[in-house]
Structure formats: C-alpha cells, structure tokens
Amino acid sequence: MRNRNPYDKGGALGPEDDDVGPYDAAQAEEDLWFLPGPDSDEPADPFAPPLPRAPRKPLFERADWRAAEAALAQPLAALALDLGRLIERAESFGPQAGIRLALAEAAALGWWSGDRISSDRIALWSALRIGATGEDGAALIRTAWAARRLAAPPVPGQGRAAAIAAHLGLKSDDPSGLVEDFSSLLPEPGALGPVVRGCLAFHLWRALDERVPPQRDIEAAVLGARLAIGHESAALGFLPLALAGTGALRAGGPAEQRLSAWIFGAHDAVLSALMMLDRLRRWRVQAEAGTADLSGRTPRLLIDGLLRHSMAAVPQLVAETGASRPALLRNLAILEQRGLAREVTGQGRYRVWAARF
C-alpha cells in the first residue's frame, strides 16, 4: 500500500476522501483563521489595550480638598487673622509696601525655583533693564516677571479664564489652551476658601504645565499667591508664601498634607512680612524727622524710593522720582551722614544705596 498524500486530489484515494489538508480548496471559507472577522455594528475602540485599562480619575478630588479644609479650619482662621492685619498695615503704609513685598517675595521664589536672583537686581532690571546680559539673564527676566505680576493691581469683572490670563499678564480676550484647561478644572471661588483654592491652583498648574520646571514653578507660585489672597486690595494683591522659607511649596502627599504645608508656610511668610513693614515704618518715621530741616521735594521722593526697594541705584531713582542726578546725590550724602542710608558696594562708580535700619 502506497503512502497517503493529504494533498492528492485524485488517484486511488479520490476527491471524495474526507482527509482534506488545511490549504485545500474544499475547506470552507469560515474556517480560514487568517481572514478578518465579521463586521460589527458597534465601532471598535482604537485605544483599547490588550490588558484592562486603569480607572480614569480626576487629577484632584474636590471632596478631598473640602475635607482637608474642614480638618484645618483652625490654622486657616489663624492665617486669615494675620493676613487681615498685613493687608491693613499695607494699606496704611502706602503703595511702597506692596512693591517692596513683591520684590522680596519674587526673590524668595527665585531661590526656590533655582534662579537665585537678589531683589536689588530685580529692581534694577525692572526700572532700567540693567543686568540681563550674563548667563543668568533668563532667570533674572523670570524673577522680575514674578515681581511685576505679584505687584499688579487686581482687575475685577472678568471671567474665570480671563482672570487667570490677567494674573499671568496674558491677553485676556484670547487665553491659551493651558489657561482654558486650568480654569475648567479649578473650582469656582465659592466652592473652596481662597487659601485652599490658591493651594489647589498651585498644584494643578504644576500638574498641567509641561514646560521646564523654572518657568512652570514660578507661574504656579504666582497664580497660587494671587488666587489665595481673597481680597481685592490695591496695596497687597497676593498671599506671601516664601518670605520665611519654602515649606508652603511642598508638592507631595495627599490633599490634607499639601494644604497643611501651604497654610503653615504662608502663615510664617505673613508674619515675616509684618515684621518687614514694621521695620520700614520705623525707618520712615526716623527719616522724615531727620530730613525735616531740608527744603524741596527731593528728600521726600528719595525716602519713598528707598522704601520701595531694598537697594536702589541713582539712575533708577532718577527714572522713578524725576529728580535730577545732582540733587539725588546731594540728598543721599546727607542721609548717609545722618545715619539714614548706606552705600552697599563700596565703589566710586555704579553705586547702590539702601536704607539703614
């Protein structure tokens, strides 16, 4: 008996034999495993993985933040009390208070983000565009932007996306996609308290923004500080966060842990700001008494300039006060002789001045 060939169509075996090979034409079409399956009425999900998908959850659960706000009600009340004192002190002090605090806060935020720019360099760049030619020019511009946005007055009567764009100095009539996504995820002002909402805004912006950390972190801190103030005051438009350290800007942990770090860090910064304004107020009283015998408006303008900035150069004071350079130099020499001002560089040219506390 000869060997049986499964692919033989004729011969002794014959076509009627039921021992058919897998590639014989007699095989039914529905048995061909390599053909596509039948069409389905429901469209297939193109993103369906072979394994079960992870559950889709929001970036931040609002219920967790409301629970954290309730659990931290006492420290929130203590922060609100001292923040009200700071706002009242800044309003009675004058516009110099907000600018001075914004410069100090921006410098502190720069140390947190890695830029490390002093407040005197921020003031010189903001007034005269001096000092951004070195390797840290981009860091100086970022930190000066933060000081400018923190010191900007509030703009009421805008929508959510437009208000966020205004805080960042963007065009409010055409907000970016990131601003739109951020404003849609951020709770309404009445859903959470302003301090809690500012904390959530800080962490939410850092989670959504895909840019490099220095720019992303500075913008997140500015947004959080602006939204956390909860009071439209022309004297102070932000909640201090980093004047006494960077504990408020902790990024890890559950909602209650993040909010607790935000509250206690901001409270320390508010107390530091109060002490700063107390020192400035005492110095202003001494300076006004020590220059009462001087005539003209230059001494008063000079005192206001030294109150606004921790350090100031003569060209900067000329641009801000409108007084002549010789008049400012003459009055600075008088203030130095009377123990009210000091020159900090020790140079004969490009000198920088500061109030002597």
QUIFEN-V210196 format. One line per field, one symbol per residue. phi: phi as a letter, one per 30 degrees, with the letter a starting at -180 (. if undefined). burial: + if it has 16 or more other ideal C-beta (glycine too) atoms within 10 Angstrom, else -. A space follows every 10 residues. Layout:
# QUIFEN-V210196
phi = ???
burial = ???
This chain:
# QUIFEN-V210196
phi = .dddcdcdcb iddidddddc ddcddddddd dddddddddc ddddddcddd cdddddbdeb dddddddddd dcdddddddd dddddddddd dddkdddddd dddddddddd dddjdhcddd dddddddbhc jccddcdddd dddddddddd ddddcdibdd dddddddcic dddbdddddd dddddddded dbdddddddd dedddddddc ddeedddddd dddddddddi bdcddbcacd bbdbkcddcd ccjddddddd dddddddddd dddddddddd dddddddddd cdddcicded ddddddddbd bbcdeddddd cidddddddd dddddddcic bbcccicdbh dbcbdcd
burial = ---------- ---------- ---------- ---------- ---------- ---------+ ----++-++- -+--++--++ -++--++-++ --+-++++++ ++++++++++ -++-+-++++ +++++++--+ +----+--++ ++++++++++ ++-+-----+ ++++++++-+ -+--+--++- -++-+++--- -+++++++++ ++++++-++- ---+-+++++ ++++++++++ --+-++++++ +++++++++- ----++-+++ ++++++++++ ++++-++--+ --++-++--+ +------++- ++++++++++ +++--+++-+ +-+---++-- ++-++----+ +--------- -++-+--
